[in-house]
Amino acid sequence: MTRSLLTSSANPAYRALGVPRASELEGTPLASFRARAGAFVLDLAVVLVLVVLGGLPSALAHRSQNPSGNLVVHFDPFHGLWGLLALVLYFGFVTYFGRGQTLGKRLFHIRVVSLVHGHLSLWHCLERALGYGASALEGGFGFVQFFIHPNRQTVHDRIAETIVVACPRPSAGAV
């Protein structure tokens, strides 16, 4: 009897599809949708705070030009160059320097790993960050593909040849 693609097992694990590095990852526990979504939302909040803090000096300098006297910090992540740049730089560089983890991923105990190399290159991380745009196209269907793909890969994962795995939580007695 065949299993539906929309039905998931309780403990899914990565299944290698022919790449030597991918074979090394065979059986690695994959991150849950809840952990991935939670990390993504937390990271978006971090970017928002960073953009507001970065725009504060400019808003203070132009406060006298605003008739109401209110501070106005513009953040338009999907229509403006600076918002897009902030998202790509955060997700790209933080993932690279965090060795596969952003602040959100670290708090949710998940990590991005490459299917073709033993480590994530800066290009992988920037490519994956740019791929979030492709995942958001067509009403977010690229994110929904998490539930369809056998290795829980979204569009941006497949673009950058990565998967997101669950990291073991440190034990209470660990030093």
C-alpha positions in Angstrom: 0.0 0.0 0.0 1.4 3.4 -0.9 1.6 6.2 1.5 0.2 9.7 0.8 2.8 12.4 0.3 0.9 14.6 2.7 1.0 12.0 5.5 4.1 12.4 7.6 5.6 9.9 10.1 6.1 10.9 13.7 9.9 10.9 13.5 10.9 11.7 9.9 14.6 11.3 9.0 16.6 12.5 6.0 16.7 10.2 3.0 19.8 10.5 0.7 19.1 10.9 -3.0 22.4 10.0 -4.6 25.0 12.7 -3.6 28.0 11.4 -1.6 27.7 14.1 1.1 24.0 13.5 1.3 24.7 9.8 2.0 26.6 10.9 5.1 23.5 12.6 6.4 21.3 9.5 5.9 19.0 9.1 8.9 19.7 12.6 10.4 16.6 13.9 12.2 14.9 16.8 10.3 13.6 20.0 11.9 9.9 20.2 12.5 7.7 22.8 10.8 6.9 24.4 14.1 10.6 24.8 14.9 11.4 26.2 11.4 8.4 28.6 11.4 9.2 29.8 15.0 12.8 30.4 14.2 11.9 32.3 11.0 9.4 34.6 12.8 11.9 35.3 15.6 14.6 36.1 13.0 12.2 38.5 11.2 11.6 40.2 14.5 15.4 40.6 15.0 15.7 42.1 11.5 12.9 44.5 12.3 14.6 45.7 15.5 17.9 46.1 13.8 16.4 48.1 11.0 14.5 50.3 13.4 17.7 50.9 15.5 19.6 51.5 12.2 17.1 54.0 11.0 16.8 55.9 14.3 19.6 58.4 13.7 18.1 59.4 10.4 14.6 59.7 11.9 16.0 61.8 14.7 17.8 64.1 12.2 14.6 64.6 10.1 12.2 64.9 13.1 12.0 68.7 12.7 10.8 68.3 9.1 7.8 66.2 10.2 4.9 68.5 11.1 3.5 66.1 13.8 6.9 65.8 15.4 6.7 62.0 15.4 9.7 59.8 14.7 9.2 57.9 11.4 11.4 54.9 10.6 10.6 53.3 7.3 10.8 49.5 6.9 9.4 48.0 3.8 11.1 44.6 3.4 9.3 43.5 0.3 9.2 46.7 -1.8 12.3 48.7 -0.9 16.0 47.9 -1.6 17.1 48.5 2.0 14.5 46.2 3.5 15.4 43.5 1.1 19.1 44.0 1.7 18.6 43.9 5.5 16.8 40.5 5.2 19.4 39.0 2.8 22.4 40.3 4.8 20.9 39.1 8.1 19.9 35.6 6.9 23.0 35.2 4.7 25.8 36.4 7.0 24.3 35.3 10.4 23.7 31.8 9.0 27.3 31.7 7.6 29.0 33.0 10.8 26.7 31.1 13.0 27.7 27.9 11.2 24.1 27.2 10.0 22.3 28.8 12.8 20.6 32.2 13.2 19.5 33.5 16.6 16.0 31.9 15.9 17.5 28.6 14.8 19.8 28.5 17.8 16.9 29.0 20.2 14.8 26.4 18.4 17.7 23.9 18.3 17.8 23.5 14.5 20.7 24.0 12.0 21.1 24.4 8.2 23.5 21.9 6.7 24.7 21.5 3.1 23.9 18.5 1.1 27.1 18.8 -1.1 29.8 20.1 1.3 30.9 19.4 4.8 30.3 23.1 5.7 28.1 26.0 4.5 29.9 28.4 2.3 29.1 32.1 2.3 27.6 31.6 -1.2 25.3 28.8 0.1 24.0 31.1 2.9 23.4 34.1 0.6 21.8 31.9 -2.0 19.5 30.4 0.6 18.7 33.9 1.9 17.8 35.1 -1.6 15.8 31.9 -2.0 13.4 33.0 0.7 11.9 35.3 -2.0 11.3 32.3 -4.2 9.6 30.4 -1.4 7.3 33.4 -0.7 6.2 33.6 -4.4 2.7 32.4 -5.3 1.2 32.9 -1.9 4.0 31.1 0.0 3.7 27.8 -1.8 7.5 27.4 -1.6 7.2 27.1 2.2 4.2 24.7 1.9 6.4 22.3 -0.1 7.9 21.4 3.3 4.9 19.1 3.7 5.2 17.6 0.2 8.9 17.0 -0.2 10.1 13.7 1.3 13.1 15.4 2.9 11.1 18.4 4.1 12.9 20.8 1.8 11.3 24.1 0.9 12.2 25.9 -2.3 15.0 27.9 -0.7 16.5 24.7 0.7 16.5 23.1 -2.8 18.0 26.2 -4.4 20.9 26.2 -2.0 21.1 22.4 -1.7 20.5 22.4 2.1 18.4 20.8 4.7 17.4 21.9 8.2 18.1 19.4 10.9 17.2 19.1 14.5 20.2 19.6 16.9 20.4 17.5 20.0 19.5 19.5 23.0 22.2 19.7 25.7 21.6 17.4 28.6 21.0 18.9 32.0 24.2 17.4 33.4 26.4 18.6 30.6 29.1 21.2 31.4 
